[in-house]
Amino acid sequence: MALTTLQPTLPAIPPLPTIPLDASLQCSSAQVLAATGYLNNVNSNINIGAGRVGFFAVLDVSAITGTTPSFQFHVFGSNDVAFGNGNVEDLYEFDLSVTGSRLVATIIGASIAVPDPSRAGTLIIKPGWNYGAGQITYQYLRMYAVLAGTSPGITVTSWFAPLEYRF
């Protein structure tokens, strides 16, 4: 008997998982950024724990301002609680743009569509791990935003939520 598969209509959007908000893992709460900087008006550093830890990085964007703004979000890891120069790894980054432009758009295409900036409620959930180059694990995490465009601004609440398991 031949095997058949069901082909869903693309793009398929799975339902969002329930992502708990633990104050000890929260970076920012309705933090307004008008320039590049850390998401840190609640906690400067997040202690994600020892060993390899999976997590969700969550951004709840409630407002976007500016003319053709774009944003690049980074998750930094370090074993230095002070995040001293040279002691930080960029674990991953992702782009968000009203115009759809990305840093390497010729390779990966336009970014996800962002709702009208006057409408609140863009929730971005990205899975990640606390290890980087050389399989080094990092105990502390921070989120960082790079803003570009004319008069860019963003209001965001951000946090980390651990995945269910560690290894």
LUMVEXMI-682526 format. One record per residue (C-alpha): residue number from 1; residue in three letters; chain; x, y, z. Coordinates in Angstrom, 2 decimals. Layout:
// residues N
{num: NUM, residuo: ALA, cadena: A, xx: X, yy: Y, zz: Z}
...
This chain:
// residues 167
{num: 1, residuo: MET, cadena: A, xx: 0.00, yy: 0.00, zz: 0.00}
{num: 2, residuo: ALA, cadena: A, xx: 1.35, yy: 3.44, zz: -0.90}
{num: 3, residuo: LEU, cadena: A, xx: 1.96, yy: 5.90, zz: 1.87}
{num: 4, residuo: THR, cadena: A, xx: 0.20, yy: 9.22, zz: 1.57}
{num: 5, residuo: THR, cadena: A, xx: 0.78, yy: 12.38, zz: 3.52}
{num: 6, residuo: LEU, cadena: A, xx: -1.47, yy: 15.26, zz: 4.30}
{num: 7, residuo: GLN, cadena: A, xx: -0.02, yy: 18.53, zz: 3.07}
{num: 8, residuo: PRO, cadena: A, xx: -1.12, yy: 21.46, zz: 5.23}
{num: 9, residuo: THR, cadena: A, xx: -1.79, yy: 24.81, zz: 3.64}
{num: 10, residuo: LEU, cadena: A, xx: 1.30, yy: 26.97, zz: 4.05}
{num: 11, residuo: PRO, cadena: A, xx: 2.22, yy: 28.84, zz: 6.05}
{num: 12, residuo: ALA, cadena: A, xx: 1.20, yy: 26.61, zz: 8.92}
{num: 13, residuo: ILE, cadena: A, xx: 1.06, yy: 28.42, zz: 12.25}
{num: 14, residuo: PRO, cadena: A, xx: 1.04, yy: 26.11, zz: 15.27}
{num: 15, residuo: PRO, cadena: A, xx: -0.70, yy: 27.25, zz: 18.43}
{num: 16, residuo: LEU, cadena: A, xx: 1.46, yy: 29.16, zz: 20.90}
{num: 17, residuo: PRO, cadena: A, xx: 2.67, yy: 27.20, zz: 23.92}
{num: 18, residuo: THR, cadena: A, xx: 1.90, yy: 28.44, zz: 27.39}
{num: 19, residuo: ILE, cadena: A, xx: 4.95, yy: 30.40, zz: 28.48}
{num: 20, residuo: PRO, cadena: A, xx: 5.12, yy: 31.11, zz: 32.21}
{num: 21, residuo: LEU, cadena: A, xx: 6.46, yy: 34.44, zz: 33.42}
{num: 22, residuo: ASP, cadena: A, xx: 8.72, yy: 34.00, zz: 36.45}
{num: 23, residuo: ALA, cadena: A, xx: 9.85, yy: 37.36, zz: 37.88}
{num: 24, residuo: SER, cadena: A, xx: 13.34, yy: 35.96, zz: 38.56}
{num: 25, residuo: LEU, cadena: A, xx: 13.73, yy: 35.25, zz: 34.81}
{num: 26, residuo: GLN, cadena: A, xx: 12.19, yy: 38.52, zz: 33.60}
{num: 27, residuo: CYS, cadena: A, xx: 14.47, yy: 41.01, zz: 31.82}
{num: 28, residuo: SER, cadena: A, xx: 12.07, yy: 43.90, zz: 31.22}
{num: 29, residuo: SER, cadena: A, xx: 8.52, yy: 45.06, zz: 31.85}
{num: 30, residuo: ALA, cadena: A, xx: 7.06, yy: 47.53, zz: 29.34}
{num: 31, residuo: GLN, cadena: A, xx: 10.57, yy: 48.93, zz: 28.85}
{num: 32, residuo: VAL, cadena: A, xx: 10.69, yy: 51.76, zz: 26.31}
{num: 33, residuo: LEU, cadena: A, xx: 13.82, yy: 51.80, zz: 24.16}
{num: 34, residuo: ALA, cadena: A, xx: 14.66, yy: 54.71, zz: 21.87}
{num: 35, residuo: ALA, cadena: A, xx: 18.28, yy: 53.63, zz: 21.35}
{num: 36, residuo: THR, cadena: A, xx: 20.32, yy: 50.44, zz: 21.23}
{num: 37, residuo: GLY, cadena: A, xx: 20.65, yy: 48.86, zz: 24.67}
{num: 38, residuo: TYR, cadena: A, xx: 19.88, yy: 46.11, zz: 27.14}
{num: 39, residuo: LEU, cadena: A, xx: 16.38, yy: 44.93, zz: 28.03}
{num: 40, residuo: ASN, cadena: A, xx: 16.94, yy: 45.24, zz: 31.76}
{num: 41, residuo: ASN, cadena: A, xx: 14.47, yy: 47.37, zz: 33.69}
{num: 42, residuo: VAL, cadena: A, xx: 13.55, yy: 44.36, zz: 35.87}
{num: 43, residuo: ASN, cadena: A, xx: 16.70, yy: 42.18, zz: 36.06}
{num: 44, residuo: SER, cadena: A, xx: 20.11, yy: 42.97, zz: 34.57}
{num: 45, residuo: ASN, cadena: A, xx: 21.27, yy: 39.35, zz: 34.52}
{num: 46, residuo: ILE, cadena: A, xx: 19.32, yy: 36.13, zz: 34.40}
{num: 47, residuo: ASN, cadena: A, xx: 20.86, yy: 33.13, zz: 36.19}
{num: 48, residuo: ILE, cadena: A, xx: 19.63, yy: 30.29, zz: 33.97}
{num: 49, residuo: GLY, cadena: A, xx: 21.55, yy: 27.67, zz: 35.94}
{num: 50, residuo: ALA, cadena: A, xx: 24.49, yy: 25.34, zz: 35.48}
{num: 51, residuo: GLY, cadena: A, xx: 24.85, yy: 22.79, zz: 32.69}
{num: 52, residuo: ARG, cadena: A, xx: 23.10, yy: 22.86, zz: 29.34}
{num: 53, residuo: VAL, cadena: A, xx: 19.73, yy: 24.51, zz: 29.73}
{num: 54, residuo: GLY, cadena: A, xx: 17.07, yy: 24.93, zz: 27.08}
{num: 55, residuo: PHE, cadena: A, xx: 14.86, yy: 28.00, zz: 27.27}
{num: 56, residuo: PHE, cadena: A, xx: 12.40, yy: 30.17, zz: 25.42}
{num: 57, residuo: ALA, cadena: A, xx: 13.34, yy: 33.82, zz: 24.91}
{num: 58, residuo: VAL, cadena: A, xx: 10.05, yy: 35.72, zz: 24.94}
{num: 59, residuo: LEU, cadena: A, xx: 9.37, yy: 39.25, zz: 23.70}
{num: 60, residuo: ASP, cadena: A, xx: 5.97, yy: 40.85, zz: 24.13}
{num: 61, residuo: VAL, cadena: A, xx: 6.06, yy: 43.97, zz: 21.92}
{num: 62, residuo: SER, cadena: A, xx: 3.35, yy: 46.44, zz: 22.88}
{num: 63, residuo: ALA, cadena: A, xx: 4.35, yy: 49.47, zz: 20.76}
{num: 64, residuo: ILE, cadena: A, xx: 6.61, yy: 50.36, zz: 17.85}
{num: 65, residuo: THR, cadena: A, xx: 7.37, yy: 53.92, zz: 16.76}
{num: 66, residuo: GLY, cadena: A, xx: 9.48, yy: 55.61, zz: 14.12}
{num: 67, residuo: THR, cadena: A, xx: 9.78, yy: 55.75, zz: 10.37}
{num: 68, residuo: THR, cadena: A, xx: 10.76, yy: 52.35, zz: 8.91}
{num: 69, residuo: PRO, cadena: A, xx: 12.13, yy: 51.07, zz: 12.23}
{num: 70, residuo: SER, cadena: A, xx: 13.96, yy: 47.77, zz: 12.48}
{num: 71, residuo: PHE, cadena: A, xx: 15.19, yy: 45.89, zz: 15.52}
{num: 72, residuo: GLN, cadena: A, xx: 17.72, yy: 43.16, zz: 16.06}
{num: 73, residuo: PHE, cadena: A, xx: 17.45, yy: 41.23, zz: 19.32}
{num: 74, residuo: HIS, cadena: A, xx: 20.40, yy: 39.34, zz: 20.80}
{num: 75, residuo: VAL, cadena: A, xx: 20.64, yy: 36.78, zz: 23.59}
{num: 76, residuo: PHE, cadena: A, xx: 24.03, yy: 37.11, zz: 25.25}
{num: 77, residuo: GLY, cadena: A, xx: 25.53, yy: 34.47, zz: 27.53}
{num: 78, residuo: SER, cadena: A, xx: 28.39, yy: 34.77, zz: 30.03}
{num: 79, residuo: ASN, cadena: A, xx: 29.92, yy: 33.04, zz: 33.01}
{num: 80, residuo: ASP, cadena: A, xx: 30.96, yy: 36.47, zz: 34.33}
{num: 81, residuo: VAL, cadena: A, xx: 28.04, yy: 37.98, zz: 36.25}
{num: 82, residuo: ALA, cadena: A, xx: 29.35, yy: 41.46, zz: 35.28}
{num: 83, residuo: PHE, cadena: A, xx: 29.37, yy: 40.57, zz: 31.54}
{num: 84, residuo: GLY, cadena: A, xx: 32.86, yy: 42.09, zz: 31.22}
{num: 85, residuo: ASN, cadena: A, xx: 34.28, yy: 42.80, zz: 27.77}
{num: 86, residuo: GLY, cadena: A, xx: 35.62, yy: 39.61, zz: 26.21}
{num: 87, residuo: ASN, cadena: A, xx: 33.57, yy: 37.39, zz: 28.55}
{num: 88, residuo: VAL, cadena: A, xx: 30.36, yy: 37.40, zz: 26.52}
{num: 89, residuo: GLU, cadena: A, xx: 29.05, yy: 35.10, zz: 23.76}
{num: 90, residuo: ASP, cadena: A, xx: 26.30, yy: 36.12, zz: 21.33}
{num: 91, residuo: LEU, cadena: A, xx: 24.20, yy: 32.94, zz: 21.58}
{num: 92, residuo: TYR, cadena: A, xx: 21.78, yy: 34.02, zz: 18.86}
{num: 93, residuo: GLU, cadena: A, xx: 19.98, yy: 36.96, zz: 17.33}
{num: 94, residuo: PHE, cadena: A, xx: 16.86, yy: 37.60, zz: 15.30}
{num: 95, residuo: ASP, cadena: A, xx: 15.48, yy: 40.53, zz: 13.33}
{num: 96, residuo: LEU, cadena: A, xx: 12.15, yy: 42.29, zz: 13.54}
{num: 97, residuo: SER, cadena: A, xx: 11.27, yy: 44.99, zz: 11.04}
{num: 98, residuo: VAL, cadena: A, xx: 8.18, yy: 46.91, zz: 10.01}
{num: 99, residuo: THR, cadena: A, xx: 9.51, yy: 47.04, zz: 6.44}
{num: 100, residuo: GLY, cadena: A, xx: 10.61, yy: 43.40, zz: 6.38}
{num: 101, residuo: SER, cadena: A, xx: 14.30, yy: 44.22, zz: 5.82}
{num: 102, residuo: ARG, cadena: A, xx: 16.89, yy: 42.02, zz: 7.52}
{num: 103, residuo: LEU, cadena: A, xx: 20.64, yy: 42.09, zz: 7.82}
{num: 104, residuo: VAL, cadena: A, xx: 21.08, yy: 39.14, zz: 5.45}
{num: 105, residuo: ALA, cadena: A, xx: 17.76, yy: 39.43, zz: 3.61}
{num: 106, residuo: THR, cadena: A, xx: 19.29, yy: 38.23, zz: 0.35}
{num: 107, residuo: ILE, cadena: A, xx: 19.80, yy: 34.83, zz: 1.96}
{num: 108, residuo: ILE, cadena: A, xx: 16.92, yy: 34.41, zz: 4.42}
{num: 109, residuo: GLY, cadena: A, xx: 14.27, yy: 36.73, zz: 3.00}
{num: 110, residuo: ALA, cadena: A, xx: 12.13, yy: 39.34, zz: 4.68}
{num: 111, residuo: SER, cadena: A, xx: 11.33, yy: 39.22, zz: 8.39}
{num: 112, residuo: ILE, cadena: A, xx: 7.98, yy: 38.23, zz: 9.80}
{num: 113, residuo: ALA, cadena: A, xx: 5.26, yy: 40.79, zz: 9.31}
{num: 114, residuo: VAL, cadena: A, xx: 4.85, yy: 43.10, zz: 12.25}
{num: 115, residuo: PRO, cadena: A, xx: 1.36, yy: 44.37, zz: 12.93}
{num: 116, residuo: ASP, cadena: A, xx: 0.53, yy: 48.04, zz: 12.58}
{num: 117, residuo: PRO, cadena: A, xx: 2.71, yy: 49.83, zz: 15.16}
{num: 118, residuo: SER, cadena: A, xx: -0.37, yy: 51.41, zz: 16.71}
{num: 119, residuo: ARG, cadena: A, xx: -1.74, yy: 47.94, zz: 17.54}
{num: 120, residuo: ALA, cadena: A, xx: -0.32, yy: 46.18, zz: 20.59}
{num: 121, residuo: GLY, cadena: A, xx: 0.34, yy: 42.50, zz: 20.96}
{num: 122, residuo: THR, cadena: A, xx: 3.20, yy: 41.05, zz: 18.94}
{num: 123, residuo: LEU, cadena: A, xx: 4.43, yy: 38.02, zz: 20.88}
{num: 124, residuo: ILE, cadena: A, xx: 7.73, yy: 36.52, zz: 19.76}
{num: 125, residuo: ILE, cadena: A, xx: 8.89, yy: 33.21, zz: 21.23}
{num: 126, residuo: LYS, cadena: A, xx: 12.30, yy: 31.83, zz: 20.26}
{num: 127, residuo: PRO, cadena: A, xx: 13.75, yy: 28.59, zz: 21.64}
{num: 128, residuo: GLY, cadena: A, xx: 17.42, yy: 28.55, zz: 22.55}
{num: 129, residuo: TRP, cadena: A, xx: 20.18, yy: 26.94, zz: 24.58}
{num: 130, residuo: ASN, cadena: A, xx: 22.78, yy: 28.37, zz: 26.91}
{num: 131, residuo: TYR, cadena: A, xx: 25.78, yy: 27.08, zz: 25.03}
{num: 132, residuo: GLY, cadena: A, xx: 27.77, yy: 28.60, zz: 22.24}
{num: 133, residuo: ALA, cadena: A, xx: 30.95, yy: 28.09, zz: 20.25}
{num: 134, residuo: GLY, cadena: A, xx: 33.13, yy: 25.28, zz: 21.57}
{num: 135, residuo: GLN, cadena: A, xx: 30.12, yy: 23.83, zz: 23.42}
{num: 136, residuo: ILE, cadena: A, xx: 30.78, yy: 26.15, zz: 26.36}
{num: 137, residuo: THR, cadena: A, xx: 27.77, yy: 26.55, zz: 28.62}
{num: 138, residuo: TYR, cadena: A, xx: 26.87, yy: 29.96, zz: 30.05}
{num: 139, residuo: GLN, cadena: A, xx: 25.17, yy: 30.47, zz: 33.40}
{num: 140, residuo: TYR, cadena: A, xx: 24.01, yy: 34.07, zz: 32.91}
{num: 141, residuo: LEU, cadena: A, xx: 21.86, yy: 35.51, zz: 30.12}
{num: 142, residuo: ARG, cadena: A, xx: 20.96, yy: 39.00, zz: 28.94}
{num: 143, residuo: MET, cadena: A, xx: 18.82, yy: 40.37, zz: 26.12}
{num: 144, residuo: TYR, cadena: A, xx: 20.07, yy: 43.22, zz: 23.96}
{num: 145, residuo: ALA, cadena: A, xx: 18.32, yy: 45.24, zz: 21.25}
{num: 146, residuo: VAL, cadena: A, xx: 19.87, yy: 47.08, zz: 18.30}
{num: 147, residuo: LEU, cadena: A, xx: 17.55, yy: 49.77, zz: 16.92}
{num: 148, residuo: ALA, cadena: A, xx: 17.79, yy: 51.19, zz: 13.41}
{num: 149, residuo: GLY, cadena: A, xx: 15.73, yy: 53.42, zz: 11.13}
{num: 150, residuo: THR, cadena: A, xx: 14.51, yy: 56.97, zz: 11.60}
{num: 151, residuo: SER, cadena: A, xx: 13.55, yy: 57.67, zz: 15.22}
{num: 152, residuo: PRO, cadena: A, xx: 12.99, yy: 53.99, zz: 16.11}
{num: 153, residuo: GLY, cadena: A, xx: 11.32, yy: 53.12, zz: 19.37}
{num: 154, residuo: ILE, cadena: A, xx: 9.92, yy: 49.98, zz: 20.92}
{num: 155, residuo: THR, cadena: A, xx: 8.09, yy: 49.07, zz: 24.12}
{num: 156, residuo: VAL, cadena: A, xx: 8.78, yy: 45.50, zz: 25.15}
{num: 157, residuo: THR, cadena: A, xx: 8.35, yy: 43.07, zz: 28.02}
{num: 158, residuo: SER, cadena: A, xx: 10.88, yy: 40.25, zz: 27.90}
{num: 159, residuo: TRP, cadena: A, xx: 11.72, yy: 37.10, zz: 29.83}
{num: 160, residuo: PHE, cadena: A, xx: 13.23, yy: 33.64, zz: 29.64}
{num: 161, residuo: ALA, cadena: A, xx: 11.24, yy: 30.49, zz: 30.33}
{num: 162, residuo: PRO, cadena: A, xx: 13.15, yy: 27.21, zz: 30.80}
{num: 163, residuo: LEU, cadena: A, xx: 12.28, yy: 24.25, zz: 28.65}
{num: 164, residuo: GLU, cadena: A, xx: 11.00, yy: 21.21, zz: 30.47}
{num: 165, residuo: TYR, cadena: A, xx: 14.31, yy: 19.37, zz: 30.62}
{num: 166, residuo: ARG, cadena: A, xx: 18.03, yy: 19.79, zz: 31.16}
{num: 167, residuo: PHE, cadena: A, xx: 20.86, yy: 17.64, zz: 29.85}
